[in-house]
Amino acid sequence: MESGITEYKGYVVHVFCKTIKDGLHIASCAIWEDGAVVQDSKSIGRNHATAADAKTAAYEWAKQWIDENS
């Protein structure tokens, strides 16, 4: 499983990506604020051809969630 962390507008976004069947990738993320998880997504969108695509989709989803909820 691959992961990454970034900050956006004071939130910390943890993205996780794993390979599933046929070499496809799926991502999930947790959004943290002040040391606590405020949103936890088990699966973002559809399956992706690359891990980079899956992580990008998760980061974009997290940014949208933050923009709508902050």
C-alpha angles and dihedrals in degrees: 000000000000123000142182140186131212138162125234126177092338095313125111115225120202113193123193126191129187135181115243133179121334093010094294121142133222127191137205132180145198122211116209131196124180092350096308133098109249098174130019120187117194096195131009117212122302134335115288131213094229137029089236091057091049093049092047090053091050093049091049091049090050092049090051092049091050093047091051096044106038 
